[in-house]
Amino acid sequence: MGKGKALMIGAGGVASVVAFKCCQNSEVFSELCIASRTLSKCEALKAKLDGGATKVSTARVDADNTAELIALMRAFSPDVVINVALPYQDLTIMDACLAVGVDYVDTANYEPPDTAKFEYKWQWAYREKFRAAGITALLGSGFDPGVTGVFCAYAQKHHFDEIHEIDILDANAGDHGYPFATNFNPEINIREVTANGSYFENGRFIETQPMAIRRVYDFPEIGPKDIYLLHHEEMESLALNIKGVRRIRFWMTFSENYLNHLKVLENVGMTSIKPILYEGQEIVPLQFLKAVLPDPASLGPRTRGKTNIGCIIRGVKGGAPRDYYVYNVCDHQECYREVGSQAISYTTGVPAMIGAAMLLTGAWKGKGPGVFNIEEFDPDPFMDALNRFGLPWQESFAPRLVE
Ligand SMILES: NC(=O)c1ccc[n+]([C@@H]2O[C@H](COP(=O)([O-])OP(=O)(O)OC[C@H]3O[C@@H](n4cnc5c(N)ncnc54)[C@H](OP(=O)(O)O)[C@@H]3O)[C@@H](O)[C@H]2O)c1
């Protein structure tokens, strides 16, 4: 089994869980360097982790600056870089990985800061360069994207001859007690949920108005919730990688309260990403809103309830129709007791650590170098690791379906 050094970029909500989990898996992660633009956050995190078998260090880095990243990578010489900063930094970090020759893992695809449009085209454009450099980029190793892609690959490998329909269901029944807060970075979250929805059907994506399609789904261990159709990045890669799939939809729960607040904020212009002049200074309304909203990393102690994220998959096996539901239920308070974070950070941070471990140990090296989405790899070692590192999954062959 390989053993190695990981450089983690970012020191926010998700990064905190990644760091705890790397230290829990010290037989794989011998060293971890926590690097972000605010050094004090890296040091505060390090202070919670010191004393274990994984050696932890910190560094200050501006991940928008490729030269700074290259210098840091040359100084630390990591075996893998785990990017849990923001999607805006994906390309600069990939450029630095190419210059130094080190594997790359992230949890969210690139989006340009001035356009709220995320797609894989920018990162897929690095395929040849990574192949030529002999290094691997694992894209989207969070929960969704991430585990949802692994679930689809696992279903394809073990339970279906052909997959025809995929519904990805993301439910958060957690209550943090604030009138309005987001569970991960508010800027990224609000850009995602105010965008048009979309779904994949018969070879093309169909756009919908934001939150225009609603259903109610009765989730295991959570109960009935309103779910809304959203555009989500893993649909783009699954549409290519799950051969023969005819329809893919992504659903997320939102409370009426959350949507009412969001509507008001949108109506008054607070979710806009177009800079405005305020007292002689340019500000982006959404970035200002982020500054006044609760920090997602602070929600841990207050959030009660569970998440349930999974995939309902329909297709055929041995000539007969088959329905299959695979999902994880995670309890906010249990996550907080274990690593001091709520379940959204937890369900993202655990798979980010596992993805990096898959590369470090060589479990996924058989594919050779290149840029890959997670469902392109063998799902089995990842599914085992989910059970081992705190995200056990459950399955059903007679699920309720989304109408
Ligand atoms: N796939 C999934 O399931 C999933 C789910 C949730 C989140 N995510 C992704 O996970 C990532 C992290 O989310 P989060 O909630 O942890 O966000 P967060 O709490 O805002 O943390 C982001 C971290 O990145 C740092 N950072 C931002 N810009 C930087 C720069 N230019 N140079 C260096 N560091 C920089 C921030 O530093 P400061 O502290 O100085 O601001 C902060 O420590 C995001 O990309 C998000 O989209 C994925």
The ligand as an SDF file (V2000), in Angstrom:
LIG
                    3D

 48 52  0  0  0  0  0  0  0  0999 V2000
  -19.1650   18.0390   -4.1730 N   0  0  0  0  0  0  0  0  0  0  0  0
  -19.8300   18.3810   -3.0810 C   0  0  0  0  0  0  0  0  0  0  0  0
  -20.6140   17.5780   -2.5730 O   0  0  0  0  0  0  0  0  0  0  0  0
  -19.6100   19.7150   -2.4250 C   0  0  0  0  0  0  0  0  0  0  0  0
  -20.4500   20.0990   -1.3710 C   0  0  0  0  0  0  0  0  0  0  0  0
  -20.1860   21.2810   -0.6840 C   0  0  0  0  0  0  0  0  0  0  0  0
  -19.1110   22.0750   -1.0860 C   0  0  0  0  0  0  0  0  0  0  0  0
  -18.3340   21.6950   -2.1520 N   0  0  0  0  0  0  0  0  0  0  0  0
  -17.1780   22.5200   -2.5730 C   0  0  0  0  0  0  0  0  0  0  0  0
  -16.1950   22.4950   -1.5460 O   0  0  0  0  0  0  0  0  0  0  0  0
  -15.3840   23.6620   -1.6520 C   0  0  0  0  0  0  0  0  0  0  0  0
  -15.1760   24.2590   -0.2590 C   0  0  0  0  0  0  0  0  0  0  0  0
  -16.4220   24.6390    0.2950 O   0  0  0  0  0  0  0  0  0  0  0  0
  -16.4900   25.2170    1.7990 P   0  0  0  0  0  0  0  0  0  0  0  0
  -17.9120   25.2040    2.1820 O   0  0  0  0  0  0  0  0  0  0  0  0
  -15.4610   24.5590    2.6320 O   0  0  0  0  0  0  0  0  0  0  0  0
  -16.0670   26.7360    1.5140 O   0  0  0  0  0  0  0  0  0  0  0  0
  -15.4330   27.7670    2.5680 P   0  0  0  0  0  0  0  0  0  0  0  0
  -15.7900   27.3930    3.9630 O   0  0  0  0  0  0  0  0  0  0  0  0
  -15.7580   29.1140    2.0360 O   0  0  0  0  0  0  0  0  0  0  0  0
  -13.8510   27.4950    2.4100 O   0  0  0  0  0  0  0  0  0  0  0  0
  -13.1310   27.8800    1.2640 C   0  0  0  0  0  0  0  0  0  0  0  0
  -11.6760   27.9870    1.6820 C   0  0  0  0  0  0  0  0  0  0  0  0
  -10.8980   28.3260    0.5130 O   0  0  0  0  0  0  0  0  0  0  0  0
  -10.0480   29.4020    0.8400 C   0  0  0  0  0  0  0  0  0  0  0  0
   -9.7680   30.2110   -0.3380 N   0  0  0  0  0  0  0  0  0  0  0  0
  -10.6580   30.9050   -1.0960 C   0  0  0  0  0  0  0  0  0  0  0  0
  -10.0000   31.5740   -2.0550 N   0  0  0  0  0  0  0  0  0  0  0  0
   -8.6790   31.2930   -1.8910 C   0  0  0  0  0  0  0  0  0  0  0  0
   -7.4970   31.6820   -2.5750 C   0  0  0  0  0  0  0  0  0  0  0  0
   -7.5420   32.4890   -3.6250 N   0  0  0  0  0  0  0  0  0  0  0  0
   -6.3290   31.1970   -2.1260 N   0  0  0  0  0  0  0  0  0  0  0  0
   -6.2700   30.3720   -1.0700 C   0  0  0  0  0  0  0  0  0  0  0  0
   -7.3380   29.9610   -0.3850 N   0  0  0  0  0  0  0  0  0  0  0  0
   -8.5290   30.4190   -0.7970 C   0  0  0  0  0  0  0  0  0  0  0  0
  -10.8320   30.1960    1.8460 C   0  0  0  0  0  0  0  0  0  0  0  0
   -9.9440   31.0520    2.5340 O   0  0  0  0  0  0  0  0  0  0  0  0
  -10.4730   32.2070    3.5330 P   0  0  0  0  0  0  0  0  0  0  0  0
  -10.8060   31.4720    4.7720 O   0  0  0  0  0  0  0  0  0  0  0  0
   -9.3270   33.1110    3.6750 O   0  0  0  0  0  0  0  0  0  0  0  0
  -11.6840   32.8140    2.8610 O   0  0  0  0  0  0  0  0  0  0  0  0
  -11.4280   29.0900    2.7060 C   0  0  0  0  0  0  0  0  0  0  0  0
  -10.5150   28.6130    3.6530 O   0  0  0  0  0  0  0  0  0  0  0  0
  -16.1140   24.5890   -2.6310 C   0  0  0  0  0  0  0  0  0  0  0  0
  -15.4850   24.4910   -3.8850 O   0  0  0  0  0  0  0  0  0  0  0  0
  -17.4990   23.9960   -2.7320 C   0  0  0  0  0  0  0  0  0  0  0  0
  -18.1130   24.2530   -3.9730 O   0  0  0  0  0  0  0  0  0  0  0  0
  -18.5480   20.5300   -2.8100 C   0  0  0  0  0  0  0  0  0  0  0  0
  1  2  1  0
  2  3  2  0
  2  4  1  0
  4  5  1  0
  4 48  2  0
  5  6  2  0
  6  7  1  0
  7  8  2  0
  8  9  1  0
  8 48  1  0
  9 10  1  0
  9 46  1  0
 10 11  1  0
 11 12  1  0
 11 44  1  0
 12 13  1  0
 13 14  1  0
 14 15  2  0
 14 16  1  0
 14 17  1  0
 17 18  1  0
 18 19  2  0
 18 20  1  0
 18 21  1  0
 21 22  1  0
 22 23  1  0
 23 24  1  0
 23 42  1  0
 24 25  1  0
 25 26  1  0
 25 36  1  0
 26 27  1  0
 26 35  1  0
 27 28  2  0
 28 29  1  0
 29 30  1  0
 29 35  2  0
 30 31  1  0
 30 32  2  0
 32 33  1  0
 33 34  2  0
 34 35  1  0
 36 37  1  0
 36 42  1  0
 37 38  1  0
 38 39  2  0
 38 40  1  0
 38 41  1  0
 42 43  1  0
 44 45  1  0
 44 46  1  0
 46 47  1  0
M  CHG  2   8   1  16  -1
M  END
$$$$
